[in-house]
Amino acid sequence: MIVSKPLSPIISTTPYKVVLPFYLYAALSFLAATLLLFFSTDAFLKHYFQPHILAITHIMALGWATMIILGASHQLVPVLIEGKLYSNTLAHTSFILAAIGIPLLSYGFYEFNMGAPAKWGGRFVVLAMLAYLINIGKSIAKSKNENVHAVFVFTSVLWLLVTVALGLALLYNFTFPFMRHDSVHYLPLHAHIGIIGWFLLLVMGVASRLIPLFLISKYSNPRLLWAIYWLINFSLVAFILIFYFLPLSFSLIPNLLLITAVLLFIYYCRAAYHQRIRKKVDEQVKLSILSAVMMALPLVFLGIILAMFINRHTENNALMVAYGFIIFFGWLTAIILGMTFKTLPFIVWNKVYHRKAGLGKTPNPKDLFSNTVFKWMSVAYLLGFCIFICGLFFPNAHLLKPGAFLLLLTAILYNWNVLKILNHKAP
């Protein structure tokens, strides 16, 4: 299929040189994480606090999810605010700092050495996120078109900075104890702020704009989005206060607020889907919509974990590991796998063909990658995810290994398509 120009408002004034390195780094991080997963499946049958799981978790959280979000948001935030990115230099700075810091930090966890490599990695990551916060904050401040989506994004970046700063503090607490408790005690707080404040808030803010956009849906409900915004933030602040001052049994209250917010967001996506103008929905959007439903799974597990702890005052390790796995290899990975091939092709199309648009026929952005490879990737991903989860619950190492292999195959196919897009040149 050929068209004269892509019909998408994704393209903005942000140069492709700012955005594309994040996508490539994230793709390679996903490959590295699944490779480590394949060779470390036995670790997932042990306690969740051990070196290989810590390394894989941080590669998935920072190298995979955060890096691709940073890259995409440098392109999407100007679209949301109908303005320009404040500084390309700050964007490059955040990439370089994070690109250096993430492998250093992950290496420290993998070797369980909280010395110089891990600490320097943590420092670089904190500085990277500070540069990103300044850039996004200045961009929004200079824009005259602030909206609920932009507020979601900026607030999530504030929580991101809190998350990485707390993480660095916990690193120091391992070797120079200065907190009231050991670092393991604060891990639930560190994880909860990152997952809810950074990932959930940002994904909802961006997806609430992109899903109706890609569906060509007329649905819009800012009041509902504001309600979701406040429910999530009240829930997170309440959890922090309860963590420090009240028994854990009170955590059921913020968990209920969180569940309400997620259910309202699922309703929002469902309404956008039913009011769509484009009746045919492509595979990339279907996978992203599936991820919206998958948001509810970690909350169900969190509720079960809290209930078991309150009743028995013990942790269920299998549930804890499954909770983290569903978040990083389930919900976040599903939305990234779908949205990558709705955003990256437009960015590369604009790089290659923006001067030729209107002068002749050009490929459609969706022709820049292989849809067949995407379908096989989706099948491998869904099978691998389900098999690995079964291996965690039963538990069974003979299920974990093929599940991990299918997830590694997913990463290989994903990288193949990403590289195909990035290497596309005009005929």
C-alpha positions in Angstrom: 0.0 0.0 0.0 1.3 3.5 -0.8 0.2 6.9 0.4 1.5 10.4 0.0 2.0 11.0 3.7 1.2 9.3 7.0 -2.0 10.4 8.7 -0.8 10.8 12.3 -0.2 13.6 14.7 2.6 11.6 16.4 5.2 13.5 14.4 6.4 16.6 16.1 9.4 18.9 16.0 11.6 16.7 18.1 14.5 15.5 16.0 14.7 11.8 15.4 18.3 11.8 16.6 16.9 12.5 20.1 14.4 9.7 20.1 15.8 6.7 18.2 18.7 5.9 20.5 16.2 5.3 23.4 14.3 2.8 21.2 17.5 0.9 20.2 18.8 0.8 23.8 15.5 -0.5 25.1 15.3 -3.2 22.5 18.8 -4.4 23.3 18.0 -4.3 27.1 14.9 -6.5 26.5 17.1 -9.0 24.7 19.7 -8.9 27.5 17.0 -9.4 30.2 15.3 -12.3 28.4 18.8 -13.9 27.8 19.6 -13.6 31.6 16.1 -14.9 32.3 16.7 -18.0 30.2 20.0 -18.8 32.0 18.6 -17.9 35.5 15.2 -19.7 35.6 16.2 -21.7 38.8 16.6 -18.4 40.6 12.9 -17.7 40.2 12.1 -20.7 42.4 14.0 -19.2 45.3 13.5 -16.1 47.4 12.8 -12.9 45.4 15.6 -11.0 47.0 18.7 -12.5 45.3 21.2 -11.3 42.7 19.9 -12.6 39.4 16.3 -11.5 40.0 17.4 -8.1 41.1 19.5 -7.7 38.0 16.8 -8.8 35.6 14.2 -6.7 37.4 16.3 -3.5 37.0 17.2 -4.2 33.4 13.5 -4.6 32.7 12.4 -1.6 34.8 15.1 0.8 33.7 16.7 -0.5 30.5 13.5 -1.8 28.8 10.5 0.0 30.1 11.9 3.4 31.3 14.3 3.9 28.4 11.6 3.3 25.8 9.2 5.5 27.7 11.8 8.3 27.9 12.4 8.1 24.2 8.7 8.0 23.2 7.8 10.8 25.6 10.3 13.1 24.1 8.3 12.7 20.9 4.8 12.5 22.4 4.9 15.2 25.1 5.2 18.0 22.5 2.1 16.4 20.8 0.2 16.4 24.1 1.0 20.1 24.9 1.0 21.2 21.3 4.5 22.8 21.8 8.1 22.0 21.5 10.6 20.0 23.6 12.5 22.5 25.8 16.0 21.1 25.2 17.4 18.5 22.8 20.7 18.8 24.8 19.0 17.7 28.0 17.4 14.8 26.2 20.8 13.6 24.9 22.2 14.1 28.4 19.5 12.0 30.0 20.2 9.2 27.5 23.9 9.2 27.9 23.7 9.2 31.7 21.1 6.5 31.8 22.9 4.4 29.2 26.0 4.4 31.3 24.3 4.0 34.7 21.9 1.1 34.0 24.5 -1.5 33.1 26.7 -0.5 36.0 23.8 -0.8 38.4 22.7 -4.1 36.9 26.2 -5.5 37.1 26.4 -4.6 40.8 23.1 -6.4 41.4 24.1 -9.5 39.4 27.4 -9.8 41.3 25.6 -8.7 44.5 28.4 -6.1 44.9 26.9 -2.8 46.3 30.3 -1.1 45.9 31.5 1.4 43.4 29.9 0.1 40.1 26.4 -0.1 41.6 26.8 3.3 43.4 28.1 5.0 40.3 25.3 3.4 38.3 22.7 4.7 40.7 24.2 8.2 40.7 24.2 8.3 36.8 20.5 7.1 36.8 19.4 9.7 39.3 21.2 12.5 37.3 19.6 11.2 34.1 16.1 11.3 35.5 16.8 14.8 37.0 17.7 16.0 33.5 14.6 14.4 32.1 12.4 16.0 34.8 13.8 19.5 34.0 13.3 19.0 30.3 9.7 17.8 30.6 8.8 20.3 33.3 10.2 23.3 31.2 8.4 22.0 28.1 5.1 21.9 29.8 5.7 25.2 31.6 6.4 27.0 28.3 3.3 25.5 26.6 0.0 27.4 26.7 -1.9 24.1 26.3 -1.7 22.2 29.6 -4.1 19.3 29.8 -4.9 16.3 32.0 -2.5 14.1 29.9 0.4 16.4 30.4 -0.3 16.6 34.2 -0.3 12.7 34.3 3.1 12.7 32.6 4.7 15.4 34.7 3.5 14.0 38.0 4.7 10.5 37.0 8.2 12.0 36.4 8.2 13.5 39.9 7.5 10.0 41.3 10.2 8.6 39.0 12.8 10.9 40.6 11.5 9.9 44.1 11.9 6.2 43.1 15.5 6.4 41.8 16.6 8.7 44.7 15.2 6.2 47.2 16.9 3.4 45.3 20.2 5.2 45.5 19.7 5.7 49.2 19.0 2.0 49.7 22.3 1.2 47.8 24.2 3.3 50.3 22.3 1.8 53.2 23.7 -1.6 52.3 27.3 -0.5 53.0 26.8 2.5 55.2 23.6 1.8 57.3 21.9 5.1 58.1 18.2 4.2 57.9 16.2 2.8 60.7 15.8 -0.6 59.1 17.9 -2.6 56.5 17.4 -1.9 52.8 15.3 -5.0 52.3 12.6 -3.5 54.6 12.2 -0.6 52.2 12.1 -2.6 49.0 8.2 -2.7 48.9 8.1 1.1 49.2 10.7 1.5 46.5 8.9 -0.9 44.2 5.4 0.5 44.9 6.4 4.1 44.2 8.1 3.1 40.9 5.3 0.8 39.7 2.3 3.0 40.6 3.8 6.5 40.6 6.0 6.2 37.5 4.8 3.4 35.3 1.0 3.3 36.0 0.5 7.0 36.1 2.5 7.7 32.9 1.0 4.7 31.0 -2.5 5.9 31.8 -1.7 9.5 30.9 -0.3 8.6 27.5 -2.5 5.7 26.7 -5.6 7.7 27.4 -4.6 10.0 24.6 -3.1 7.4 22.2 -5.6 4.6 22.3 -8.5 6.9 21.2 -6.1 8.4 18.6 -5.2 5.1 17.1 -8.7 3.9 17.2 -9.9 7.1 15.6 -12.4 7.4 18.4 -14.6 10.4 19.3 -14.6 9.4 23.0 -13.2 12.0 25.4 -13.8 12.3 29.2 -11.4 14.6 31.0 -13.5 14.5 34.2 -13.1 10.7 34.4 -9.3 11.0 33.8 -9.0 13.6 36.6 -10.8 11.2 38.9 -8.4 8.4 38.0 -5.5 10.8 38.5 -6.5 11.8 42.0 -7.4 8.2 43.0 -3.9 7.0 42.0 -2.0 9.8 43.8 -4.2 9.6 46.9 -3.6 5.8 46.9 0.2 6.2 46.7 0.5 8.9 49.3 -1.8 6.9 51.6 0.4 3.8 51.1 3.6 5.8 52.0 2.0 7.1 55.2 0.7 3.7 56.2 4.1 2.1 55.5 5.8 4.5 58.0 3.1 5.0 60.6 0.4 2.4 60.6 0.0 -1.4 60.5 0.2 -3.1 57.1 -3.5 -4.1 57.4 -4.4 -0.5 56.5 -2.9 -1.0 53.1 -6.1 -2.5 51.9 -7.5 1.0 51.8 -5.1 2.4 49.2 -5.3 -0.9 47.3 -9.0 -0.4 46.9 -8.5 3.1 45.6 -6.0 1.8 43.2 -8.3 -1.0 42.0 -11.1 1.6 41.5 -8.7 3.8 39.4 -7.7 0.8 37.2 -11.3 -0.3 36.7 -12.3 3.3 35.6 -9.4 3.3 33.2 -10.5 0.0 31.7 -13.9 1.5 31.3 -12.4 4.5 29.6 -10.6 2.3 27.1 -13.7 0.2 26.5 -15.8 3.3 25.8 -13.1 4.6 23.4 -13.1 1.2 21.7 -16.9 1.1 21.3 -17.1 4.7 20.0 -14.3 4.2 17.4 -14.8 5.3 13.8 -12.2 2.8 12.5 -14.0 -0.6 12.9 -10.9 -2.6 11.9 -8.4 -2.7 14.7 -4.8 -3.7 13.9 -2.8 -6.1 15.9 -0.6 -3.5 17.5 -3.5 -1.7 19.1 -5.1 -5.0 20.1 -2.0 -5.9 22.1 -1.9 -2.5 23.7 -5.6 -2.8 24.7 -4.8 -6.2 26.1 -2.2 -4.6 28.3 -4.9 -2.3 29.8 -6.8 -5.3 31.0 -3.5 -6.8 32.3 -3.2 -3.9 34.7 -5.8 -5.6 36.9 -3.7 -8.8 37.3 -0.9 -7.3 39.5 -3.5 -5.6 41.7 -5.3 -8.9 42.3 -1.9 -10.5 43.3 -1.1 -7.5 45.5 -4.5 -7.9 47.3 -3.8 -11.6 47.8 -0.3 -10.9 49.1 -1.6 -8.3 51.6 -4.4 -10.6 52.8 -2.1 -13.5 53.4 0.4 -11.3 55.2 -2.2 -9.8 57.4 -3.7 -13.2 58.3 -0.5 -15.2 58.6 2.2 -12.5 58.9 4.3 -14.4 56.4 5.2 -13.8 52.8 4.4 -16.1 49.9 7.5 -16.1 47.8 5.8 -17.6 44.7 3.2 -14.9 44.7 5.8 -12.1 45.3 7.9 -13.3 42.3 4.8 -13.7 40.1 3.6 -10.2 41.1 6.9 -8.7 39.8 7.0 -10.9 36.7 3.4 -10.0 35.7 4.2 -6.3 36.0 7.5 -6.2 34.0 7.1 -9.1 31.6 3.3 -8.9 31.4 1.6 -5.5 31.6 4.5 -3.2 30.7 5.9 -5.5 28.0 2.6 -6.0 26.4 1.9 -2.3 26.0 5.5 -1.6 24.8 5.3 -4.4 22.2 2.1 -2.9 20.8 3.0 0.8 20.9 6.5 0.4 19.5 5.1 -0.5 16.1 2.5 2.3 16.3 5.1 5.1 17.1 8.5 4.1 15.8 7.5 3.6 12.1 6.1 7.1 12.0 9.2 8.6 13.5 11.5 6.8 11.0 9.0 7.5 8.1 9.3 11.2 9.0 13.1 10.9 9.1 13.3 9.3 5.6 10.4 10.8 3.7 9.4 14.1 5.2 11.0 16.0 2.3 9.4 13.7 -0.3 5.9 13.8 1.1 3.6 15.3 -1.6 6.2 14.9 -4.3 5.5 11.3 -5.1 4.4 8.0 -3.7 5.9 6.8 -0.4 5.4 3.6 1.6 2.9 3.5 4.4 4.6 3.7 7.8 3.2 0.2 8.7 5.1 -1.2 5.7 8.4 -0.4 7.4 8.2 -3.5 9.5 7.1 -7.1 9.0 3.6 -7.7 10.2 4.2 -11.5 9.9 7.2 -11.3 12.3 5.1 -9.1 14.6 2.4 -11.8 14.7 4.9 -14.6 15.4 6.4 -12.3 18.1 3.0 -11.9 19.7 2.3 -15.6 19.7 5.7 -16.4 21.2 5.2 -13.7 23.8 1.7 -14.8 25.0 2.7 -18.5 25.1 6.0 -17.7 26.9 4.3 -15.5 29.4 1.6 -18.0 30.2 4.0 -21.0 30.4 6.4 -19.1 32.7 3.6 -18.0 35.0 2.4 -21.6 35.3 6.0 -22.6 36.2 6.1 -20.1 39.0 2.8 -21.2 40.5 3.2 -25.0 40.5 6.4 -24.5 40.7 8.2 -26.4 38.0 11.6 -25.7 36.4 10.6 -27.8 33.4 7.9 -25.1 32.6 10.1 -22.1 33.4 12.8 -23.0 30.8 10.5 -23.3 27.7 8.6 -20.2 28.9 11.9 -18.2 29.2 13.0 -19.5 25.7 9.7 -18.2 24.1 10.3 -14.8 25.8 13.8 -14.8 24.5 12.4 -15.6 21.0 10.0 -12.7 21.5 12.9 -10.3 22.2 14.8 -11.6 19.1 11.8 -11.1 16.8 11.2 -7.7 18.4 14.8 -6.6 17.8 14.6 -7.9 14.2 11.6 -5.7 13.5 13.0 -2.7 15.3 16.3 -2.9 13.4 14.4 -3.3 10.2 12.6 -0.1 10.9 15.7 1.8 12.0 17.7 0.7 8.9 15.0 1.6 6.5 16.1 3.8 3.6 14.3 5.4 0.7 14.3 3.2 -2.4 
